[in-house]
Amino acid sequence: MRIGVYPGTFDPITLGHLSIVRRGAKLVDRMVIGVTTNPSKSPMFTLDERLAMVERETVALGADIRVVSFNSLLMDFADREHATLILRGLRAVADFEYEYQMAGMNQQLNDRVETVFLMADAALQPIASKLVKEIALFGGDIHRFVTPRVRDEVLVKVAARRES
Ligand code: ADP
């Protein structure tokens, strides 16, 4: 059974992420989506909120997908999950340098695991969680970038920030 892990912050999960999940699911028998705690990014959503959101948004895809949190070296996470592939999405040139470096170093840490890069559907490629949050905080409409339920959840967070 071929297992792939797809790691990320998913703060929040976007249509870009979902496109990668849909495409990646074709390459593996099981996908394990690893939601990082990543406190250094001071996320808008708590880890539990992100786990629930990713689980809810991916269940409809009907693939064998597990959603778990992780807070360790990616390669240790991949080993723990018996994965032989790491799935990453590539947006633009900006992603490339970081991803290239990380894949190269990960290869040296653990040569049993291959990193595979995927592109989202063309229209969804520019989407980044960070920009979705910024647009929402400035009152812009994010419906093209996230599902309706994620949009509602972002709007609740934005309203809470305005009140505090
Ligand atoms: P972000 O970089 O938006 O904060 P994550 O850390 O959650 O997102 O990203 C997890 C993975 O998904 C990374 O490999 C990232 O490059 C990829 N990804 C995110 N958005 C897109 C997109 N619109 N198209 C392709 N890949 C994406």
py3Dmol code that shows the C-alpha trace and the ligand (Angstrom):
import py3Dmol

protein = """\
ATOM      1  CA  MET A   1       0.000   0.000   0.000  1.00  0.00           C
ATOM      2  CA  ARG A   2       1.457   3.322  -1.072  1.00  0.00           C
ATOM      3  CA  ILE A   3       1.099   5.996   1.613  1.00  0.00           C
ATOM      4  CA  GLY A   4       1.819   9.694   1.100  1.00  0.00           C
ATOM      5  CA  VAL A   5       1.904  12.489   3.628  1.00  0.00           C
ATOM      6  CA  TYR A   6       0.795  16.007   2.773  1.00  0.00           C
ATOM      7  CA  PRO A   7       2.076  18.415   5.425  1.00  0.00           C
ATOM      8  CA  GLY A   8       1.028  22.015   5.953  1.00  0.00           C
ATOM      9  CA  THR A   9      -0.382  24.616   8.275  1.00  0.00           C
ATOM     10  CA  PHE A  10      -3.800  24.834   6.596  1.00  0.00           C
ATOM     11  CA  ASP A  11      -4.646  28.123   8.312  1.00  0.00           C
ATOM     12  CA  PRO A  12      -7.217  27.930   6.772  1.00  0.00           C
ATOM     13  CA  ILE A  13      -7.503  25.155   4.187  1.00  0.00           C
ATOM     14  CA  THR A  14      -8.042  26.755   0.755  1.00  0.00           C
ATOM     15  CA  LEU A  15      -9.305  25.576  -2.617  1.00  0.00           C
ATOM     16  CA  GLY A  16      -5.610  25.433  -3.610  1.00  0.00           C
ATOM     17  CA  HIS A  17      -4.905  22.896  -0.853  1.00  0.00           C
ATOM     18  CA  LEU A  18      -8.003  20.908  -1.813  1.00  0.00           C
ATOM     19  CA  SER A  19      -6.860  20.762  -5.421  1.00  0.00           C
ATOM     20  CA  ILE A  20      -3.523  19.297  -4.281  1.00  0.00           C
ATOM     21  CA  VAL A  21      -5.317  16.768  -2.074  1.00  0.00           C
ATOM     22  CA  ARG A  22      -7.546  15.712  -4.976  1.00  0.00           C
ATOM     23  CA  ARG A  23      -4.608  15.333  -7.354  1.00  0.00           C
ATOM     24  CA  GLY A  24      -2.320  13.722  -4.776  1.00  0.00           C
ATOM     25  CA  ALA A  25      -4.957  11.174  -3.814  1.00  0.00           C
ATOM     26  CA  LYS A  26      -4.621   9.700  -7.309  1.00  0.00           C
ATOM     27  CA  LEU A  27      -0.966   8.887  -6.641  1.00  0.00           C
ATOM     28  CA  VAL A  28      -1.351   7.069  -3.343  1.00  0.00           C
ATOM     29  CA  ASP A  29      -3.562   4.444  -1.747  1.00  0.00           C
ATOM     30  CA  ARG A  30      -3.754   6.466   1.458  1.00  0.00           C
ATOM     31  CA  MET A  31      -3.014  10.097   2.124  1.00  0.00           C
ATOM     32  CA  VAL A  32      -2.133  11.307   5.598  1.00  0.00           C
ATOM     33  CA  ILE A  33      -2.620  15.043   5.892  1.00  0.00           C
ATOM     34  CA  GLY A  34      -0.272  16.340   8.582  1.00  0.00           C
ATOM     35  CA  VAL A  35      -1.397  19.563  10.189  1.00  0.00           C
ATOM     36  CA  THR A  36       1.543  21.302  11.830  1.00  0.00           C
ATOM     37  CA  THR A  37       1.209  23.093  15.127  1.00  0.00           C
ATOM     38  CA  ASN A  38       3.517  25.850  13.847  1.00  0.00           C
ATOM     39  CA  PRO A  39       3.151  28.396  16.685  1.00  0.00           C
ATOM     40  CA  SER A  40       5.787  30.608  15.017  1.00  0.00           C
ATOM     41  CA  LYS A  41       3.221  31.497  12.331  1.00  0.00           C
ATOM     42  CA  SER A  42       0.688  32.581  15.050  1.00  0.00           C
ATOM     43  CA  PRO A  43      -2.212  30.954  13.265  1.00  0.00           C
ATOM     44  CA  MET A  44      -5.707  32.415  13.027  1.00  0.00           C
ATOM     45  CA  PHE A  45      -7.198  28.995  13.826  1.00  0.00           C
ATOM     46  CA  THR A  46      -6.218  26.713  16.700  1.00  0.00           C
ATOM     47  CA  LEU A  47      -4.770  23.313  15.884  1.00  0.00           C
ATOM     48  CA  ASP A  48      -8.050  21.603  16.790  1.00  0.00           C
ATOM     49  CA  GLU A  49     -10.015  23.987  14.594  1.00  0.00           C
ATOM     50  CA  ARG A  50      -7.675  23.342  11.665  1.00  0.00           C
ATOM     51  CA  LEU A  51      -7.825  19.568  12.146  1.00  0.00           C
ATOM     52  CA  ALA A  52     -11.629  19.632  12.195  1.00  0.00           C
ATOM     53  CA  MET A  53     -11.760  21.925   9.171  1.00  0.00           C
ATOM     54  CA  VAL A  54      -9.352  19.827   7.079  1.00  0.00           C
ATOM     55  CA  GLU A  55     -11.177  16.638   8.048  1.00  0.00           C
ATOM     56  CA  ARG A  56     -14.572  18.074   7.148  1.00  0.00           C
ATOM     57  CA  GLU A  57     -13.430  19.550   3.822  1.00  0.00           C
ATOM     58  CA  THR A  58     -11.619  16.419   2.620  1.00  0.00           C
ATOM     59  CA  VAL A  59     -14.143  13.768   3.674  1.00  0.00           C
ATOM     60  CA  ALA A  60     -16.290  14.532   0.618  1.00  0.00           C
ATOM     61  CA  LEU A  61     -13.441  13.551  -1.716  1.00  0.00           C
ATOM     62  CA  GLY A  62     -14.156   9.924  -0.944  1.00  0.00           C
ATOM     63  CA  ALA A  63     -10.496   8.894  -0.884  1.00  0.00           C
ATOM     64  CA  ASP A  64      -8.607   7.133   1.923  1.00  0.00           C
ATOM     65  CA  ILE A  65      -7.515  10.255   3.782  1.00  0.00           C
ATOM     66  CA  ARG A  66      -6.464  10.574   7.424  1.00  0.00           C
ATOM     67  CA  VAL A  67      -5.950  13.909   9.100  1.00  0.00           C
ATOM     68  CA  VAL A  68      -3.501  14.083  12.003  1.00  0.00           C
ATOM     69  CA  SER A  69      -1.412  16.710  13.743  1.00  0.00           C
ATOM     70  CA  PHE A  70       2.347  16.561  13.913  1.00  0.00           C
ATOM     71  CA  ASN A  71       5.078  18.464  15.606  1.00  0.00           C
ATOM     72  CA  SER A  72       8.284  16.744  14.592  1.00  0.00           C
ATOM     73  CA  LEU A  73      10.718  16.451  11.739  1.00  0.00           C
ATOM     74  CA  LEU A  74       8.765  15.814   8.552  1.00  0.00           C
ATOM     75  CA  MET A  75      10.875  12.738   7.825  1.00  0.00           C
ATOM     76  CA  ASP A  76      10.127  11.264  11.256  1.00  0.00           C
ATOM     77  CA  PHE A  77       6.448  11.934  10.678  1.00  0.00           C
ATOM     78  CA  ALA A  78       6.630  10.204   7.277  1.00  0.00           C
ATOM     79  CA  ASP A  79       8.364   7.169   8.831  1.00  0.00           C
ATOM     80  CA  ARG A  80       5.850   6.980  11.652  1.00  0.00           C
ATOM     81  CA  GLU A  81       3.032   6.915   9.104  1.00  0.00           C
ATOM     82  CA  HIS A  82       4.884   4.318   6.939  1.00  0.00           C
ATOM     83  CA  ALA A  83       4.800   6.809   4.065  1.00  0.00           C
ATOM     84  CA  THR A  84       7.105   6.592   1.063  1.00  0.00           C
ATOM     85  CA  LEU A  85       5.994   9.869  -0.515  1.00  0.00           C
ATOM     86  CA  ILE A  86       5.777  13.448   0.659  1.00  0.00           C
ATOM     87  CA  LEU A  87       3.327  15.509  -1.348  1.00  0.00           C
ATOM     88  CA  ARG A  88       3.899  19.228  -1.652  1.00  0.00           C
ATOM     89  CA  GLY A  89       2.118  21.844  -3.722  1.00  0.00           C
ATOM     90  CA  LEU A  90       4.119  24.265  -5.836  1.00  0.00           C
ATOM     91  CA  ARG A  91       2.717  27.660  -6.597  1.00  0.00           C
ATOM     92  CA  ALA A  92       5.180  29.999  -8.198  1.00  0.00           C
ATOM     93  CA  VAL A  93       8.875  30.700  -8.356  1.00  0.00           C
ATOM     94  CA  ALA A  94       8.605  32.012  -4.815  1.00  0.00           C
ATOM     95  CA  ASP A  95       7.794  28.534  -3.463  1.00  0.00           C
ATOM     96  CA  PHE A  96      10.425  26.845  -5.554  1.00  0.00           C
ATOM     97  CA  GLU A  97      13.597  27.874  -3.750  1.00  0.00           C
ATOM     98  CA  TYR A  98      12.368  26.929  -0.298  1.00  0.00           C
ATOM     99  CA  GLU A  99      10.815  23.661  -1.476  1.00  0.00           C
ATOM    100  CA  TYR A 100      13.920  22.751  -3.481  1.00  0.00           C
ATOM    101  CA  GLN A 101      16.126  23.265  -0.452  1.00  0.00           C
ATOM    102  CA  MET A 102      13.836  21.413   1.895  1.00  0.00           C
ATOM    103  CA  ALA A 103      13.408  18.449  -0.463  1.00  0.00           C
ATOM    104  CA  GLY A 104      17.193  18.275  -0.911  1.00  0.00           C
ATOM    105  CA  MET A 105      17.882  18.268   2.814  1.00  0.00           C
ATOM    106  CA  ASN A 106      15.065  15.839   3.523  1.00  0.00           C
ATOM    107  CA  GLN A 107      16.533  13.496   0.930  1.00  0.00           C
ATOM    108  CA  GLN A 108      19.753  13.461   2.915  1.00  0.00           C
ATOM    109  CA  LEU A 109      17.925  12.849   6.163  1.00  0.00           C
ATOM    110  CA  ASN A 110      15.945   9.933   4.762  1.00  0.00           C
ATOM    111  CA  ASP A 111      16.502   8.554   1.287  1.00  0.00           C
ATOM    112  CA  ARG A 112      13.591   6.120   1.503  1.00  0.00           C
ATOM    113  CA  VAL A 113      11.051   8.872   1.119  1.00  0.00           C
ATOM    114  CA  GLU A 114      10.550  10.776  -2.158  1.00  0.00           C
ATOM    115  CA  THR A 115       9.148  14.301  -2.336  1.00  0.00           C
ATOM    116  CA  VAL A 116       6.624  14.820  -5.117  1.00  0.00           C
ATOM    117  CA  PHE A 117       5.513  18.268  -6.258  1.00  0.00           C
ATOM    118  CA  LEU A 118       2.072  18.933  -7.613  1.00  0.00           C
ATOM    119  CA  MET A 119       0.433  21.949  -9.175  1.00  0.00           C
ATOM    120  CA  ALA A 120      -3.063  23.018  -8.240  1.00  0.00           C
ATOM    121  CA  ASP A 121      -5.701  23.637 -10.940  1.00  0.00           C
ATOM    122  CA  ALA A 122      -4.536  26.703 -12.872  1.00  0.00           C
ATOM    123  CA  ALA A 123      -7.086  29.135 -11.444  1.00  0.00           C
ATOM    124  CA  LEU A 124      -6.294  28.026  -7.890  1.00  0.00           C
ATOM    125  CA  GLN A 125      -2.518  28.312  -8.109  1.00  0.00           C
ATOM    126  CA  PRO A 126      -2.145  31.824  -6.730  1.00  0.00           C
ATOM    127  CA  ILE A 127      -4.163  31.121  -3.576  1.00  0.00           C
ATOM    128  CA  ALA A 128      -2.280  31.376  -0.283  1.00  0.00           C
ATOM    129  CA  SER A 129      -3.812  31.088   3.187  1.00  0.00           C
ATOM    130  CA  LYS A 130      -1.892  34.167   4.292  1.00  0.00           C
ATOM    131  CA  LEU A 131      -3.471  36.324   1.575  1.00  0.00           C
ATOM    132  CA  VAL A 132      -6.933  34.876   2.197  1.00  0.00           C
ATOM    133  CA  LYS A 133      -6.647  36.058   5.813  1.00  0.00           C
ATOM    134  CA  GLU A 134      -5.344  39.472   4.813  1.00  0.00           C
ATOM    135  CA  ILE A 135      -8.126  39.984   2.254  1.00  0.00           C
ATOM    136  CA  ALA A 136     -10.764  38.968   4.825  1.00  0.00           C
ATOM    137  CA  LEU A 137      -9.297  41.252   7.490  1.00  0.00           C
ATOM    138  CA  PHE A 138      -9.611  44.171   5.073  1.00  0.00           C
ATOM    139  CA  GLY A 139     -13.216  43.278   4.272  1.00  0.00           C
ATOM    140  CA  GLY A 140     -12.612  41.678   0.855  1.00  0.00           C
ATOM    141  CA  ASP A 141     -14.624  38.764  -0.482  1.00  0.00           C
ATOM    142  CA  ILE A 142     -12.816  35.413  -0.202  1.00  0.00           C
ATOM    143  CA  HIS A 143     -15.470  33.150  -1.721  1.00  0.00           C
ATOM    144  CA  ARG A 144     -13.318  32.336  -4.749  1.00  0.00           C
ATOM    145  CA  PHE A 145     -10.524  30.999  -2.561  1.00  0.00           C
ATOM    146  CA  VAL A 146     -12.150  28.832   0.111  1.00  0.00           C
ATOM    147  CA  THR A 147     -15.298  26.724   0.552  1.00  0.00           C
ATOM    148  CA  PRO A 148     -18.434  28.443   1.898  1.00  0.00           C
ATOM    149  CA  ARG A 149     -18.001  26.892   5.371  1.00  0.00           C
ATOM    150  CA  VAL A 150     -14.376  27.922   5.638  1.00  0.00           C
ATOM    151  CA  ARG A 151     -15.357  31.425   4.506  1.00  0.00           C
ATOM    152  CA  ASP A 152     -17.933  31.608   7.324  1.00  0.00           C
ATOM    153  CA  GLU A 153     -15.354  30.443   9.853  1.00  0.00           C
ATOM    154  CA  VAL A 154     -12.835  33.044   8.676  1.00  0.00           C
ATOM    155  CA  LEU A 155     -15.502  35.750   8.930  1.00  0.00           C
ATOM    156  CA  VAL A 156     -16.253  34.730  12.537  1.00  0.00           C
ATOM    157  CA  LYS A 157     -12.546  35.115  13.389  1.00  0.00           C
ATOM    158  CA  VAL A 158     -12.375  38.468  11.619  1.00  0.00           C
ATOM    159  CA  ALA A 159     -15.441  39.724  13.540  1.00  0.00           C
ATOM    160  CA  ALA A 160     -13.916  38.528  16.840  1.00  0.00           C
ATOM    161  CA  ARG A 161     -10.698  40.425  16.068  1.00  0.00           C
ATOM    162  CA  ARG A 162     -12.627  43.587  15.307  1.00  0.00           C
ATOM    163  CA  GLU A 163     -14.417  43.379  18.670  1.00  0.00           C
ATOM    164  CA  SER A 164     -11.259  42.806  20.705  1.00  0.00           C
TER     165      SER A 164
END
"""
ligand_1 = """\
27
ADP
P 0.449 28.316 2.969
O 1.801 28.281 2.344
O -0.645 28.832 2.057
O 0.392 28.865 4.366
P 0.576 25.593 3.889
O 1.794 25.718 4.711
O -0.637 25.115 4.601
O 0.046 26.852 3.124
O 0.888 24.722 2.593
C 0.886 23.339 2.553
C 1.313 22.902 1.190
O 0.313 23.271 0.232
C 2.599 23.515 0.675
O 3.267 22.539 -0.099
C 2.134 24.645 -0.205
O 3.074 24.966 -1.198
C 0.896 24.006 -0.806
N -0.055 24.994 -1.314
C -0.755 25.897 -0.617
N -1.547 26.624 -1.442
C -1.337 26.144 -2.699
C -1.822 26.484 -4.014
N -2.690 27.471 -4.193
N -1.352 25.780 -5.065
C -0.448 24.796 -4.886
N 0.057 24.439 -3.694
C -0.368 25.094 -2.615
"""
view = py3Dmol.view(width=600, height=400)
view.addModel(protein, "pdb")
view.setStyle({"model": 0}, {"cartoon": {"style": "trace"}})
view.addModel(ligand_1, "xyz")
view.setStyle({"model": 1}, {"stick": {}})
view.zoomTo()
view.show()
